[in-house]
Amino acid sequence: MYFYIDMENGKKLFLLDGFALIYRAYFAFAQNPRINSKGLDTSAIFGFTNTLNEVIRKQSPSHIAVVFDRSTPTERHIEYPEYKAQRDAMPDGIRDALPYIDKLLQAFNIPKLYKDGFEADDVIGTLAKKAEQKGYKTYMMTSDKDFAQLVSENIFMYRPGNKWQPTSVWGVTEVLDKFDIARVEQVIDFLAMMGDSADNIPGLPGVGKKTAQKFLKQYGSMEGLFANSHELKGKMKENIVSSEEIGLLCKKLVTIITDVPIKLDEDSLKYEPINEEKLTKLFQELEFKTLLQR
């Protein structure tokens, strides 16, 4: 079962969050890894290939790219050295898969984008906003909730499904409903107040989902909360008053940058038919027999 996204002008850009989708594919096979006869763990490659197939077959993008993080430090790492510091090293199964994923993208004729000093989120955010100005409908393919802050009338989250839930698209209505907020930009305040253990962002002490939603209904933003902290009582007042500096830093850390110095090269992002010869050789090497038949 799947849905088709309708377009008026035929300009539909898909920006795929590369590492988020690769990790997702790899861990989907965690209980039963795919190992070929050469001993190569092909779980991440196989799952990522299925992701590309889903987008191309079911959504027919006019333009497409996969966006990756770089190993160079970003402004977030420089300003807050603890940012993502607790993350485990990349699993060998993913590290070994990356050269094959590069070959896969070449065979699919899909460009790989990145910018030193910036995260994939920032590159996607910048390109999505630029594409919006040029009349595109842009779909950010990721399950990372941080991207909800970018959603607009022409920018959507395309959230890949799994065995528990189907693929879904979040527009403005869905974001406001999921976060229980009044404006999309409040996603940033919500995430900053709660913090994010995955990125090692502390948030405000004692503030969880319900409290963050309550504060946003009352005060509208992180800054509004701090300006009215005198209205709070007891331990919560003490926590908020003492956390203004770290709270504002958290807000900066979770805010996706939308002015990365990168060009929206429409011609290079145009979807081109696959290179069947390259893809056949790659699938044979990886022993993807079912995909070869398709």
LOROPA-898454 format. One record per residue (C-alpha): x negated, y, z negated. Coordinates in Angstrom, 3 decimals, m for minus. Each point is the difference from the previous one (the first is absolute). Example, Ala and Ser with C-alpha at 12.3 -4.5 7.8 and 13.67 -1.06 7.14 Angstrom:
+----------+----------+----------+
!        X !        Y !        Z !
+----------+----------+----------+
!  m12.300 !   m4.500 !   m7.800 !
!   m1.370 !    3.440 !    0.660 !
+----------+----------+----------+
END
This chain:
+----------+----------+----------+
!        X !        Y !        Z !
+----------+----------+----------+
!    0.000 !    0.000 !    0.000 !
!   m1.317 !    3.475 !    0.828 !
!    1.214 !    3.458 !    0.889 !
!   m0.946 !    2.250 !    2.872 !
!   m0.894 !    3.623 !   m0.602 !
!    1.809 !    2.228 !    2.466 !
!   m1.871 !    2.868 !    1.646 !
!    1.219 !    2.962 !    1.987 !
!   m3.087 !    1.107 !    1.880 !
!   m2.040 !   m3.191 !    0.185 !
!   m2.832 !    1.439 !   m2.137 !
!   m0.414 !   m2.525 !   m2.805 !
!   m3.313 !   m0.213 !   m1.841 !
!   m0.897 !   m2.849 !   m2.336 !
!   m2.891 !    0.590 !   m2.412 !
!   m1.014 !   m3.177 !   m1.816 !
!   m1.739 !    0.141 !   m3.378 !
!   m2.799 !   m2.433 !    0.894 !
!   m1.383 !   m1.228 !   m3.313 !
!    3.384 !    0.001 !   m1.739 !
!    1.355 !   m2.341 !    2.680 !
!   m3.146 !   m2.167 !    0.090 !
!    0.035 !   m0.495 !   m3.785 !
!    3.712 !   m0.721 !    0.129 !
!   m0.551 !   m2.623 !    2.715 !
!   m2.892 !   m1.611 !   m1.872 !
!    1.826 !   m0.341 !   m3.307 !
!    3.144 !   m1.310 !    1.688 !
!   m2.019 !   m3.203 !    0.534 !
!   m1.645 !    0.029 !   m3.432 !
!    1.611 !   m3.291 !   m1.027 !
!   m0.713 !   m1.684 !    3.320 !
!   m2.850 !    1.700 !    1.910 !
!   m0.359 !   m0.615 !    3.726 !
!   m3.456 !   m1.533 !    0.552 !
!   m1.040 !   m1.007 !    3.526 !
!   m2.306 !   m2.874 !    0.981 !
!   m3.062 !    2.270 !   m0.303 !
!    0.846 !    0.810 !   m3.613 !
!    1.124 !    3.564 !    0.768 !
!    2.865 !    1.348 !   m2.102 !
!    2.319 !    1.410 !    2.664 !
!    2.834 !    1.002 !   m2.350 !
!   m0.492 !    3.767 !    0.326 !
!   m0.520 !   m0.165 !    3.775 !
!    3.054 !   m2.168 !    0.568 !
!    2.270 !    2.101 !   m2.201 !
!   m1.244 !    3.253 !    1.508 !
!    0.555 !   m1.391 !    3.510 !
!    3.604 !   m0.750 !   m0.909 !
!    0.344 !    3.575 !   m1.263 !
!   m1.146 !    1.393 !    3.354 !
!    2.352 !   m2.360 !    1.818 !
!    2.939 !    1.146 !   m2.116 !
!   m0.562 !    3.651 !    0.820 !
!   m0.651 !   m0.487 !    3.706 !
!    2.765 !   m2.518 !    0.738 !
!    2.718 !    1.407 !   m2.212 !
!   m0.636 !    3.743 !    0.058 !
!   m1.675 !    0.710 !    3.373 !
!   m2.086 !    2.983 !   m1.141 !
!   m1.010 !    2.527 !    2.626 !
!   m3.149 !    0.767 !   m2.043 !
!   m1.820 !   m2.010 !   m2.651 !
!   m3.185 !   m0.063 !   m2.102 !
!   m1.406 !   m1.807 !   m3.028 !
!   m1.592 !    2.269 !   m2.610 !
!   m2.761 !   m1.087 !   m2.377 !
!   m1.739 !    1.262 !   m3.115 !
!   m3.738 !    0.611 !    0.102 !
!   m2.576 !   m0.882 !   m2.641 !
!   m1.204 !    3.615 !   m0.251 !
!    1.166 !    1.838 !   m3.149 !
!    3.000 !    2.291 !    0.292 !
!    0.779 !    3.255 !   m1.789 !
!    2.090 !   m2.034 !   m2.453 !
!   m3.004 !   m2.158 !   m0.960 !
!   m2.193 !    3.080 !   m0.384 !
!    2.508 !    1.885 !   m2.157 !
!    1.037 !   m3.038 !   m2.065 !
!   m2.737 !   m2.698 !    0.014 !
!    2.360 !   m2.475 !   m1.693 !
!    2.291 !    0.062 !    3.072 !
!    0.500 !   m3.637 !    1.130 !
!   m3.112 !   m0.883 !   m2.035 !
!    1.602 !   m3.094 !   m1.527 !
!    0.815 !   m1.708 !    3.305 !
!   m1.413 !   m3.453 !    0.638 !
!   m2.515 !   m0.564 !    2.763 !
!    1.439 !   m0.860 !    3.403 !
!    0.733 !   m3.755 !    0.204 !
!   m2.311 !   m1.960 !    2.295 !
!    3.016 !   m1.134 !    2.006 !
!    0.748 !    3.618 !    0.922 !
!   m3.626 !    1.024 !    0.525 !
!   m0.519 !   m2.930 !    2.389 !
!    3.228 !    0.840 !    1.814 !
!   m0.838 !    3.639 !    0.819 !
!   m2.190 !   m0.643 !    3.088 !
!    2.765 !   m2.182 !    1.433 !
!    2.622 !    2.641 !   m0.727 !
!   m2.140 !    2.468 !    1.952 !
!   m0.013 !   m2.453 !    2.928 !
!    3.739 !   m0.477 !   m0.427 !
!    0.673 !    3.730 !    0.269 !
!   m2.186 !    0.195 !    3.098 !
!    1.949 !   m2.846 !    1.601 !
!    3.293 !    1.673 !   m0.914 !
!   m1.336 !    3.316 !    1.388 !
!    0.887 !    1.708 !   m3.274 !
!   m2.343 !    2.770 !   m1.225 !
!   m1.613 !   m0.124 !   m3.425 !
!   m0.075 !    3.398 !   m1.733 !
!   m1.866 !    1.314 !   m3.050 !
!   m1.732 !    3.120 !   m1.280 !
!   m2.997 !    0.035 !   m2.332 !
!    0.782 !    1.685 !   m3.302 !
!    3.733 !   m0.694 !    0.218 !
!    2.280 !   m2.909 !   m0.807 !
!    2.240 !   m1.695 !    2.525 !
!    2.958 !    1.632 !   m1.779 !
!   m1.372 !    3.445 !    0.838 !
!   m0.659 !   m0.849 !    3.650 !
!    3.486 !   m1.476 !    0.362 !
!    1.569 !    3.004 !   m1.749 !
!   m1.831 !    2.461 !    2.235 !
!    0.821 !   m1.826 !    3.236 !
!    3.636 !   m0.483 !   m1.028 !
!    0.420 !    3.729 !   m0.617 !
!   m1.738 !    0.890 !    3.267 !
!    2.138 !   m2.501 !    1.898 !
!    3.146 !    1.464 !   m1.551 !
!   m0.926 !    3.370 !    1.484 !
!   m0.225 !   m1.649 !    3.412 !
!    3.429 !   m1.599 !   m0.123 !
!   m0.930 !   m3.517 !   m1.137 !
!    1.818 !   m2.300 !   m2.351 !
!   m2.816 !   m1.439 !   m2.119 !
!    0.153 !   m3.258 !   m1.951 !
!   m2.647 !   m0.575 !   m2.661 !
!   m0.264 !   m3.770 !   m0.357 !
!   m0.904 !   m0.683 !   m3.616 !
!    1.522 !   m1.141 !   m3.268 !
!   m1.965 !    2.633 !   m1.954 !
!    2.538 !    2.178 !   m1.820 !
!   m2.340 !    3.020 !    0.134 !
!    0.965 !    0.510 !    3.658 !
!    3.559 !    0.854 !   m1.041 !
!   m1.177 !    3.583 !   m0.640 !
!   m0.534 !    0.431 !    3.775 !
!    3.471 !   m1.054 !    1.087 !
!    2.045 !    2.560 !    1.918 !
!    2.722 !    0.066 !    2.660 !
!   m2.604 !   m1.239 !    2.503 !
!   m2.448 !   m1.955 !   m2.187 !
!    0.960 !   m3.358 !   m1.484 !
!   m1.464 !   m2.813 !   m2.047 !
!    0.210 !   m3.357 !    1.783 !
!   m0.315 !   m2.485 !   m2.854 !
!   m0.877 !   m3.531 !    1.140 !
!    2.173 !   m2.740 !   m1.398 !
!   m0.889 !   m3.260 !   m1.722 !
!    1.800 !   m3.174 !   m1.025 !
!    1.843 !    1.894 !   m2.746 !
!    1.126 !    3.083 !    1.884 !
!    0.425 !    1.028 !    3.645 !
!   m1.899 !    2.723 !    1.819 !
!    1.449 !    3.412 !   m0.814 !
!   m0.334 !    3.598 !    1.117 !
!   m0.008 !    2.855 !   m2.495 !
!    1.170 !    3.391 !    1.154 !
!    0.815 !    3.013 !   m2.158 !
!    3.211 !   m1.529 !   m1.392 !
!   m1.725 !   m3.237 !   m0.985 !
!   m2.886 !    1.806 !   m1.716 !
!    2.309 !    2.238 !   m2.038 !
!    2.037 !   m3.040 !   m0.990 !
!   m2.954 !   m2.289 !   m0.847 !
!   m1.751 !    2.597 !   m2.162 !
!    3.213 !    1.631 !   m1.312 !
!   m1.264 !    3.474 !    0.834 !
!    1.476 !    3.102 !    1.661 !
!   m2.794 !    0.837 !    2.492 !
!   m2.571 !   m2.134 !    1.812 !
!   m2.915 !    2.126 !   m1.245 !
!    0.884 !   m1.088 !   m3.558 !
!   m1.439 !   m3.428 !    0.864 !
!   m3.410 !    1.570 !   m0.701 !
!    1.047 !    1.192 !   m3.468 !
!    1.667 !   m3.338 !   m0.749 !
!   m3.141 !   m1.977 !    0.908 !
!   m2.270 !    2.422 !   m1.869 !
!    2.090 !   m0.122 !   m3.181 !
!    0.151 !   m3.804 !   m0.011 !
!   m3.584 !   m0.571 !    1.101 !
!   m1.126 !   m2.944 !    2.097 !
!   m2.025 !   m2.841 !   m1.479 !
!   m0.932 !   m1.243 !    3.490 !
!   m1.838 !    3.275 !    0.686 !
!   m1.074 !    0.547 !   m3.631 !
!    2.057 !    3.199 !   m0.250 !
!    0.981 !    0.420 !   m3.675 !
!    3.171 !    2.092 !    0.273 !
!    1.599 !    1.615 !   m3.045 !
!   m0.160 !   m1.994 !   m3.255 !
!    3.308 !   m1.535 !   m0.993 !
!    1.682 !    0.825 !    3.313 !
!    1.508 !   m2.857 !    1.994 !
!    2.472 !   m0.155 !    2.868 !
!    3.122 !    1.120 !   m1.874 !
!   m1.755 !    2.797 !   m1.871 !
!   m1.604 !    1.309 !    3.211 !
!    3.405 !    0.053 !    1.696 !
!    1.524 !    1.797 !   m2.991 !
!   m2.757 !    2.630 !   m0.007 !
!    0.420 !    0.622 !    3.730 !
!    3.749 !    0.454 !   m0.403 !
!   m0.596 !    2.483 !   m2.827 !
!   m3.093 !    1.856 !    1.165 !
!   m0.397 !   m0.745 !    3.713 !
!   m3.758 !   m0.565 !    0.062 !
!   m3.110 !   m0.743 !   m2.027 !
!   m0.673 !    3.735 !   m0.289 !
!    3.588 !    0.569 !   m1.134 !
!   m0.448 !   m2.608 !   m2.720 !
!   m3.145 !    1.638 !   m1.353 !
!    1.599 !    3.472 !    0.133 !
!    2.860 !   m1.270 !   m2.182 !
!   m1.885 !   m2.378 !   m2.280 !
!    1.123 !    2.098 !   m2.988 !
!    3.470 !   m1.567 !    0.470 !
!   m1.331 !   m3.488 !   m0.722 !
!   m0.219 !   m1.547 !   m3.448 !
!   m2.278 !   m2.194 !   m2.048 !
!   m2.607 !   m2.288 !    1.535 !
!    1.223 !    0.625 !    3.554 !
!   m0.554 !    3.752 !   m0.398 !
!   m3.470 !   m0.665 !   m1.401 !
!   m0.824 !   m2.342 !    2.923 !
!    1.188 !    2.410 !    2.696 !
!   m1.623 !    3.107 !   m1.490 !
!   m3.365 !   m1.771 !   m0.297 !
!    0.169 !   m1.536 !    3.494 !
!    0.452 !    3.021 !    2.261 !
!   m3.508 !   m0.140 !    1.473 !
!    0.038 !   m3.734 !    0.726 !
!    3.612 !    0.210 !    1.196 !
!   m0.785 !    2.605 !    2.631 !
!   m3.052 !   m2.021 !    1.062 !
!    2.226 !   m3.081 !    0.381 !
!    2.308 !    2.029 !    2.223 !
!   m2.924 !    1.004 !    2.180 !
!   m1.247 !   m3.596 !    0.193 !
!    3.354 !   m1.426 !    1.140 !
!    0.639 !    2.761 !    2.552 !
!   m0.693 !   m1.271 !    3.520 !
!   m2.122 !    2.450 !    2.001 !
!    1.664 !    1.125 !    3.231 !
!   m2.709 !    2.208 !    1.497 !
!   m2.771 !   m2.524 !    0.669 !
!   m2.225 !    1.214 !    2.871 !
!    1.156 !   m2.634 !    2.466 !
!    1.647 !    0.455 !    3.393 !
!    3.294 !   m1.553 !    1.040 !
!   m1.230 !   m1.481 !    3.291 !
!    3.284 !   m0.979 !    1.604 !
!   m1.562 !   m1.682 !    3.030 !
!   m2.226 !   m2.296 !   m2.061 !
!    2.941 !   m0.997 !   m2.220 !
!    2.261 !   m1.066 !    2.877 !
!    1.006 !   m3.614 !   m0.293 !
!   m1.684 !   m2.091 !    2.688 !
!    0.717 !   m3.653 !    0.882 !
!   m2.220 !   m2.568 !   m1.689 !
!   m3.162 !   m1.347 !    1.582 !
!    1.170 !   m3.592 !    0.417 !
!   m3.444 !   m1.368 !    0.831 !
!   m1.613 !    1.467 !   m3.120 !
!    2.917 !   m1.004 !   m2.194 !
!    0.058 !   m3.568 !    1.319 !
!   m3.719 !   m0.454 !   m0.684 !
!    0.375 !    1.442 !   m3.501 !
!    2.995 !   m2.198 !   m0.862 !
!   m1.865 !   m3.054 !    1.291 !
!   m3.003 !    0.839 !   m2.165 !
!    2.221 !    0.524 !   m3.045 !
!    2.120 !   m3.095 !    0.819 !
!    3.281 !    1.916 !    0.043 !
!    1.835 !   m2.631 !    2.004 !
!    3.538 !    1.280 !   m0.610 !
!   m0.934 !    3.544 !    0.868 !
!   m1.735 !   m1.233 !    3.155 !
!    3.205 !   m1.663 !    1.143 !
!    1.952 !    3.214 !   m0.545 !
+----------+----------+----------+
END
